[in-house]
Amino acid sequence: MKVFMVGGTGFLGWHGARELLARGHSVSTISLPPLPAAGLLPPEVSCTLGDAFAMEDGAMLDLLSGHEGFMYMAGLDDRSIVARPAYPRFRRANVDQCLRLVRLARQAGARRVVVCGSYFTWFDRQWPEMRLAQRHCYIRSRVEQREAVLAESRDGMETAMLELPYIFGTMPGRKPLWTFLVDMLARMGKTVWYPLKRGGTAMVTVSQVARAAAGALERAPGGRSWPIGGVNMPWSEFIPLVLERMGTGARAVHCPKPVFRMANLAMGLGHALQGRQGGLSMARLADLMYREAYLDPAPSMDALGYGPEDIHDAIRRTVDACLGHDGSAPEAR
């Protein structure tokens, strides 16, 4: 299958392109200039320089022509802090541009579409009492993205959404987004306060995501979203693992929820004074962090054809990359 990928030089796309090539598919992508760092893309990947978001529809149609598959592995992450109000930025990246490109892919003849989203859309459906989409502009954008993309599964084109949790792994020339967490833990010194008695999350390796995305492209029925899980890990296991790899000798101590909430309120106030805002409401973040955001991975593993992997090793390698111990260069474009 000929596949066009938006985000092919990013973290998910870099791994996704290699998985598709290993399965015998051909891959094309678009990248912001200048050319990606030497060796970043395999020579088999056809890369066009340009901005998919700014490119006129006619030019994008020319690039998409002849591709049977389309993957959207881009978007604005929930950890992004942007100028207030944040919602329009998240809406543009995660909904408007995604939907525009999916519709252009349809016009160009694509029949299989996979879009990478967030597991928060799964929990928005499972935990209606939390009103996640109403309270967090990032989650609102992802819910709207899911609804819009699945509605395009018609007239000969099948669309699938991947609802992705915490993802660990590395790529050449780019420090992981998890550098923010490593830096934050380092600033706390020898005593790290974190929710340890309650709360945790589903986690996957980036290669599991790549295999799930390829499986969705090849076999997933249209109009469905798939929560992608691997391992469910409590914070009481995750944070000590990260600290051990950092090698600072710091110890983790349970942070009561009211204290955690006040610290985040202060952080949110600091963002507001700077005219900035995050995708997750700092006033409501404690409500998420003190819950078990766990997934049963078996249904998606069976349907999409990916299996278990060593998440502990992936976390260790991610921390090493955050610290620059693996030779990671500054982020490549």
N, C-alpha and C positions, 0 to 999 in steps of 0.2 A: 504494500500500500504506500502511496505517496502521501506524506504527512507534512502539513505546514504547522509550525509551532511559534506562538508568540511567547517570548520569554526563554528562548533557547540558549541564551548565554547566561541566564540566571541560575540560581542554586537548583531549583527543581528541574528546569529545562535542561541543564547540563547533564544531569543524571538520566532524565527522561529520554533525551536524544540518543544516548549510548544504549539504553535498553531497547529502543526501537530499532536501531541499527543491528544490534545483536540478534534480533528476531527477523531480520531480512527486509525491514521496511526502509524506505528512503526518507530523508528528513531535510526540510528547508526551514530557514528561520530568518528573522530580521533583527538587526542589532543597531543601537545608537552608535554613530561614529565617535571616535576613530575605530579602526579595525580592532576586534577583540585581541587580547594578548596572544602572542604566538603560542600555538599548541593548545589554546583553550578549547577550540572546536576540532573534532576529527575532520580530516580532509574530505570525508564523504558527505559532510553537511554543507549544503549550499546556503551561504549567508549573504543577505542583502543589507547594505547600510541604509539606515533610515529610522524614522520615528513612526511606528505603526499608529500611534494615537493622533499624530499631526498629518499623516499622509492622506491625500485626497482619495475618495472612494475608488475612482477609476484606477489609480495607481495600485491600490491594494488589491483590487480585483485581478489585475494583471499578475501580481505575485501569487495570488491564491489559485489562479486558473490551473486546472489539471490535477489538483490535490484532492484525493478522496477522503482524507482525514484532516481534522483540525484540532489542535490542542491550545488551550489558553492557560499558560503556566506563569501568568504575571498577576499584578494587582498590588494594592497597598496593604501592608501588614498591620495588624492591630497594635504592634509596638511603635508604630510611627507617631511622632508628635508633630503636628502641622499647625499652620496659622488658623486662628479661629475665624469663622465657625468651621469645624473639621468635616462635618457631614458632606458638604458638596465635593470635597476632595476625594473622600472615600467613595461616594456615589459615582463620580466620574471614572475613577480607575477600576472599580469592582463591578459596576453595573453598566453605565452608559457605553464606555469603550468596549467592554467585553461583548455586550449585546450587539453593538454595531459590527464588530468583527465576525461574530457568529453568523449574523445575517448576510454579511458579504461572502463568507465561506459557503453559505447555502447557494447564493447566486453563482458562485464560481464552480459549483458542482460537488461540494463536499457532502458525504453521506454519513460520516461518523464524526462526532464531536465530543471532546472531553474537556471539562473546565475544572480547574482546581479551586476549591472554596475552603470553607472553615467548618470544623466540627461544632462551632457555636450554633450553626443552623439546626443541627441535630438536637442540641440541648434546648434551643428555643421551642422546638416542638415537644420535647419530653418534659420540660419544666415551664409550662405556661404561666404558672403563678409568679415566676421571676421577671416576666415581661422584659426579656433580654433585648429584643429588637427595639423596644420603646426607650430603654434606658442607656443603650450603648450604640453610638452612631456607626461604629465599625460593624457590629452584629447586624444592625439594620441594613447596611449596604450588602452584607453577605446573604441575608434572607431575601432581599429584593433580587440579588443576582441569581440565586437558586431558582426562584419562581420564574424569572424571565427566561433563563436558559432552558429549563425543563419545558416551558411552553413552546419552545422552538422545535421540539421533537415531533415533527409532522411532515407531511408531504415528501416523504422519502429520505428525510434526514433524522438520525437518531442522536440524541444528546444525553450525556451522562455527567453528573456532578460528583466530584470526590470531596467529602467532608473531612478535612485533614486536621489532626491534632498537633501536639508538639512534635517537631521533626528534628532529628539529629543526624549529623554527618558533615562532610567537608567537600570542598572543591578547590582546584588550584586557583591561586591568585585572588582569593576573596576571603575575608574574615567572616565567620558565621555571625548571624544576627544575635546569637547568644552572647556575644561579647558584652552587650549591655548588662546581662545578668552577672557575668564574671566580674566586671568592673564594679558593679553595685555591691557584690559580696565582699570584694577586696576592700572597698571603702568602709565597711562595717568593722574592720579590724579583727580582733581575736574572738569576738563574740558576735555570732550572726543570729539575729532574731527573725524567725520565720514560722509560719503555721506548721507545726509538727504533729499535733494531736488530732488534727482533722484536715481533710482536703488532699487532693491529688489529681492526677490527670492521665489520660491515655497518651501513649507515645509510640512513635514509629521511627524507623531509620529512613533516610532519604531513598535508599535503594528499594525499600518496600513500597514507597510512594511511586517510584518509577515503574515497578512491576505492576502495581495496581492500575496505574494510568494506561500502561500498554494493554493490560488485560481488559480494561474498560473499553478501549478503542477497538479491540478485536472482537469482543464477545458480549458486552453488556447490553441488555435490552434498553431501548430508548425511553426517555422520560423518567429516569430514576436517579436518585442520589444515593451514594454509598458512603456510610461512615467508615473511615479507614482506621482500624486499630491494630496495635501490635501487642504492647504490654501496658497494663494499668499499674501506675506507680504512685504511692503516697509521697507527699513532700518529705516525710520523715526518712525516706530512703533516698530520694533524689538529691536533696540539698547536701547531706553528708558525702554522697558520692562525688558531687562537684567540688566540695571543699577539699576532700582527700586528694583529688587530682590537681587542684590548685597548689597544694603543698605549702600552705601558709600556716598550718597548725591551728587554724580557727576551729571553733566548735559551734554547733548549732544549738540554739535554745528556743523553746516554744514561745511564740509571740501570741498573747491573748488577742482575740478578735477586736475588742475595742481599741487597743493600742495600735494594731495594724491599720484599722480604719482611720484613726487620727493621723497617722503618718502619711497615709495616702491622700487624705484631705489636704494636708499641708503641701504635699507635692503638687496636687491639682491646683491649689491656690497659686503656687509659684509659676506654674504653666500659664495660668490666667493672667497674672501680672505681666508676663512676657508676651501676651497676645497669642498664646499657643494652646492647643488642645489635643488630647490623645483620642484614639478610637474607642477606648474603653473608659467609662466614667470612673474617675478615681473615687468618687463618693460611693460607688456601688461595687468596687473591685473586691472588697472583702467578702461580699456575698458569693462571689464566684470562687475565690481562693479557698474558702472553708467548706467547699463541697467536693464530692468525689465525681469528677468529670470523666467517668469510665465508660468504655465501650466494649461490647462483645465483638471481637474481631472475626469470629468464625464465619458468619454469613458472607461477609465481603471477601474473606480469604478464599472461601469455596467458589464464590461466583466469579471473582476476578483473577484467581490463580496466583496469588502471592502467599508466602508462608512466613513462619516465625524467623526472626533474626536476633542477633545479640545486641540488645539496646544498650547494655552497660558498656560494651566496647565502643559503640557509636557515641555515647555521651563522653567517654574519656577522650576519644579522638577529637570531638568537638571542642572540649575545654582546652586541649593542647593547641588547637588551631586558634582559639580565642587569645591564648597567651603568646602566640607566635612561635611555639615550639616545633611546629611542623614545617616551618619555612614559609608560611602564608604571607603573601604580599598584600599591600593595601588593595582595597576593593577595586576590581576591574569593571569597566563599563561594558 
